[in-house]
Amino acid sequence: MTVLAVTGLRREARILASPGVTVLPGGGDAARLATLLEQAAADVSGIISIGIAGALAPGLHPGEWVVADAIHDDGGAVLATDAGWSARLLAKLPGARFGPMLGRDGMVAEAAEKGALHRRTAALTVDMESHLAARVAARKGLAFAAARVVSDGAARSLPPAARVGMRPDGGMDLRAVLRALCVRPGQLPALVRTGWEAERAFRALFRGQRFLGAGLAGPCLAPADLGQLPRNMA
């Protein structure tokens, strides 16, 4: 059996694809992702929400890892993570912070909203997949964990062009970004800064995937899955 890794972007999915892992990019479409999760969770040993996220807590910087001890959602629910899996993630991700995360159906782009959400929930980060993945894992009785890399800091508001760049399949909509930039060309410096900070997060995600190894430190692989690993990983 494999681990189901849930993320936002196809670029994240390419980084995370590895033996023992099936990757599902959400693309910012909550209804679509919920449906796909129900289908994909039929034959997995656990679900992990992993990828990049926005910081809600002050002091978190692009490229830093956070491992969740619980997932909050907008309805006030608090969804638990698997203690053993979380402990393995913390052991394999040097310097990772440990605390609650927030999952929302929509993007949190304004610094003021980030601050308000942190004060209300104490969540360290926010993303658009963790709450959906945690709900499905709970319904299916599967182990669940979440580990995210900070892409934008809590004090940073995303420029308008950065808010329209994700397609429902997790790909990048470059035309939408360029259209938004043409309407408001003055946002270019902020867009460049956002891209640079996101690149730091993607690089940290790449390194973290290597630290975690096959199965992303999740539930043990079955013998059939072990037989599929390269010789230097089995």
C-alpha positions as CSV (number, residue, x, y, z in Angstrom):
1,M,0.0,0.0,0.0
2,T,1.0,3.6,-0.6
3,V,0.8,6.9,1.3
4,L,-1.5,9.6,-0.3
5,A,0.2,13.0,-0.3
6,V,-2.1,15.9,-0.8
7,T,-0.7,19.2,-2.0
8,G,-1.8,22.3,-3.9
9,L,0.4,22.7,-7.0
10,R,1.6,20.3,-9.7
11,R,5.1,21.5,-9.1
12,E,4.9,20.3,-5.5
13,A,3.5,17.0,-6.8
14,R,6.5,16.5,-9.0
15,I,8.8,17.1,-6.1
16,L,7.0,14.7,-3.8
17,A,6.5,11.9,-6.3
18,S,8.5,8.9,-5.0
19,P,8.3,5.2,-4.3
20,G,5.4,4.4,-2.0
21,V,3.7,7.8,-2.5
22,T,0.7,8.8,-4.6
23,V,0.4,12.5,-5.0
24,L,-2.8,14.5,-5.4
25,P,-2.6,18.2,-6.2
26,G,-5.7,20.2,-5.1
27,G,-5.4,23.3,-7.3
28,G,-7.3,25.5,-4.9
29,D,-10.7,23.9,-5.8
30,A,-12.1,22.5,-2.6
31,A,-15.1,20.7,-4.0
32,R,-13.0,19.0,-6.7
33,L,-10.3,18.0,-4.2
34,A,-12.8,16.5,-1.7
35,T,-14.2,14.3,-4.5
36,L,-10.8,13.2,-5.6
37,L,-9.7,12.5,-2.1
38,E,-12.6,10.2,-1.5
39,Q,-11.7,8.2,-4.6
40,A,-7.9,8.2,-4.0
41,A,-8.1,7.1,-0.3
42,A,-9.7,3.8,-1.1
43,D,-6.4,1.8,-1.0
44,V,-3.8,3.8,0.9
45,S,-2.1,3.3,4.3
46,G,-2.3,6.9,5.3
47,I,-2.8,10.5,4.2
48,I,-0.3,13.4,4.5
49,S,-0.9,17.1,3.7
50,I,2.4,18.4,2.5
51,G,3.7,21.2,0.4
52,I,4.0,25.0,0.8
53,A,1.8,27.2,3.0
54,G,1.4,30.8,4.2
55,A,2.6,31.7,7.7
56,L,0.1,33.0,10.2
57,A,2.4,33.2,13.2
58,P,5.0,36.0,13.3
59,G,8.6,34.9,13.1
60,L,8.2,32.2,10.5
61,H,10.2,32.7,7.4
62,P,10.1,31.3,3.8
63,G,11.8,27.9,3.7
64,E,11.0,26.9,7.3
65,W,9.1,23.6,8.0
66,V,6.1,23.2,10.3
67,V,4.6,19.9,11.4
68,A,1.0,19.9,12.6
69,D,-0.2,18.7,16.0
70,A,-3.7,19.4,14.8
71,I,-5.7,20.9,11.9
72,H,-8.3,23.7,12.5
73,D,-11.0,24.6,10.0
74,D,-13.3,27.6,9.6
75,G,-16.1,25.7,11.2
76,G,-14.3,25.5,14.5
77,A,-13.4,21.8,14.2
78,V,-10.0,20.5,15.4
79,L,-8.8,17.4,13.6
80,A,-6.0,15.3,15.2
81,T,-2.8,14.1,13.5
82,D,-1.1,10.8,14.1
83,A,1.3,11.2,17.0
84,G,3.8,8.6,15.7
85,W,3.9,9.9,12.2
86,S,4.3,13.5,13.4
87,A,7.2,12.4,15.6
88,R,8.9,10.8,12.7
89,L,8.4,14.0,10.6
90,L,9.9,16.1,13.3
91,A,12.9,13.8,13.7
92,K,13.6,13.9,10.0
93,L,13.1,17.6,9.3
94,P,15.7,19.5,11.3
95,G,14.5,22.7,12.9
96,A,10.8,22.1,12.1
97,R,8.2,23.9,14.3
98,F,5.4,21.9,15.9
99,G,1.9,23.3,16.3
100,P,-1.6,23.7,14.9
101,M,-2.3,24.5,11.2
102,L,-5.4,26.0,9.7
103,G,-7.1,24.6,6.6
104,R,-9.4,26.9,4.5
105,D,-11.3,26.5,1.2
106,G,-10.0,29.9,0.0
107,M,-6.6,31.7,-0.1
108,V,-5.5,33.9,2.7
109,A,-3.6,36.7,1.0
110,E,-3.8,39.8,3.3
111,A,-1.4,40.3,6.2
112,A,-4.3,41.7,8.3
113,E,-6.4,38.5,7.8
114,K,-3.4,36.3,8.6
115,G,-2.9,38.1,11.9
116,A,-6.6,37.8,12.8
117,L,-6.6,34.1,12.0
118,H,-3.6,33.5,14.1
119,R,-5.1,35.3,17.1
120,R,-8.3,33.3,16.7
121,T,-6.9,29.8,16.2
122,A,-3.2,30.0,17.3
123,A,-2.4,28.2,14.0
124,L,1.1,28.6,12.7
125,T,0.3,28.2,9.0
126,V,-2.6,28.1,6.6
127,D,-3.2,26.1,3.4
128,M,-6.2,25.0,1.2
129,E,-5.8,21.2,1.5
130,S,-5.0,20.1,5.1
131,H,-8.6,20.3,6.5
132,L,-10.0,18.3,3.5
133,A,-7.3,15.6,3.8
134,A,-7.8,15.4,7.6
135,R,-11.6,15.0,7.2
136,V,-11.2,12.1,4.7
137,A,-8.6,10.4,6.8
138,A,-10.8,10.6,9.9
139,R,-13.8,9.1,8.0
140,K,-11.7,6.3,6.5
141,G,-9.9,5.5,9.8
142,L,-6.5,6.3,8.2
143,A,-3.4,7.7,9.8
144,F,-3.0,11.4,9.0
145,A,-0.2,13.9,9.2
146,A,0.6,17.4,7.9
147,A,4.0,19.0,7.2
148,R,4.3,22.3,5.4
149,V,7.0,24.7,4.2
150,V,6.4,28.4,4.7
151,S,6.2,30.3,1.4
152,D,5.0,33.8,2.5
153,G,5.5,35.3,5.9
154,A,2.6,36.5,8.2
155,A,3.4,40.1,7.6
156,R,3.4,39.7,3.8
157,S,0.3,40.4,1.7
158,L,0.4,38.6,-1.7
159,P,0.1,40.9,-4.7
160,P,-3.0,40.5,-6.9
161,A,-1.2,38.7,-9.7
162,A,0.0,36.0,-7.3
163,R,-3.6,35.3,-6.2
164,V,-4.8,34.3,-9.7
165,G,-2.0,32.0,-10.9
166,M,-3.2,28.6,-9.9
167,R,-5.4,26.5,-12.2
168,P,-7.9,23.9,-10.7
169,D,-5.5,21.1,-11.7
170,G,-2.6,22.6,-9.8
171,G,-0.9,24.0,-12.8
172,M,0.2,27.6,-13.2
173,D,-2.0,30.1,-15.2
174,L,0.7,32.4,-16.6
175,R,-1.8,34.3,-18.8
176,A,-3.9,35.2,-15.8
177,V,-0.8,36.4,-14.0
178,L,0.2,38.5,-16.9
179,R,-3.3,40.0,-17.3
180,A,-3.3,41.0,-13.6
181,L,0.2,42.5,-14.0
182,C,-0.9,44.5,-17.0
183,V,-3.8,46.0,-15.1
184,R,-1.6,46.9,-12.1
185,P,2.0,47.0,-13.3
186,G,3.1,48.7,-10.1
187,Q,2.9,45.3,-8.3
188,L,5.8,43.9,-10.2
189,P,8.4,44.3,-7.4
190,A,6.1,42.6,-4.9
191,L,5.4,39.8,-7.4
192,V,9.1,39.2,-8.0
193,R,9.7,39.1,-4.2
194,T,6.8,36.6,-3.8
195,G,8.3,34.4,-6.5
196,W,11.7,34.5,-4.9
197,E,10.2,33.6,-1.5
198,A,8.2,30.8,-3.1
199,E,11.4,29.5,-4.7
200,R,13.0,29.2,-1.3
201,A,10.0,27.2,-0.1
202,F,10.2,24.8,-3.1
203,R,13.9,24.2,-2.5
204,A,13.2,23.4,1.1
205,L,10.4,21.1,0.0
206,F,12.8,19.3,-2.3
207,R,15.4,18.9,0.5
208,G,12.7,17.8,3.0
209,Q,11.4,15.1,0.6
210,R,14.9,13.7,0.5
211,F,15.2,13.7,4.3
212,L,11.8,11.9,4.6
213,G,12.6,9.2,2.0
214,A,10.2,6.6,0.7
215,G,6.7,6.8,2.1
216,L,7.3,10.2,3.6
217,A,8.0,8.7,7.0
218,G,4.4,7.3,7.1
219,P,3.0,4.0,8.0
220,C,5.2,1.1,7.1
221,L,5.2,-0.1,3.5
222,A,3.9,-3.5,2.7
223,P,6.3,-6.1,1.3
224,A,4.9,-5.7,-2.2
225,D,5.7,-2.0,-2.1
226,L,9.2,-2.6,-0.8
227,G,9.8,-4.8,-3.8
228,Q,9.2,-1.8,-6.0
229,L,11.9,0.4,-4.4
230,P,15.3,1.0,-6.1
231,R,18.1,-1.2,-4.7
232,N,19.7,1.7,-2.8
233,M,16.4,2.5,-1.0
234,A,15.0,-1.0,-0.2
